[in-house]
Amino acid sequence: MTDELLTVPEVMKRLRLGRSTVYDLIRSHRLVSITIGRSRRVPASALHEFIHHQIAEAA
């Protein structure tokens, strides 16, 4: 399986959220992420799933 891994700044830009908010989403397990070495990465599929979940909650 190939999945693009996004950096926190890339997620911040796509969601138009601040760094602390993105890390809060990760810490609360609302946004799935992985750690590679000392770097935190968010699979693009996890970001899409998060967005769709937010849309479903708002409806």
Secondary structure as UniProt FT lines:
FT   STRAND          5..7
FT   HELIX           8..15
FT   HELIX           19..27
FT   TURN            28..29
FT   STRAND          34..36
FT   TURN            37..38
FT   STRAND          39..43
FT   HELIX           44..58
//
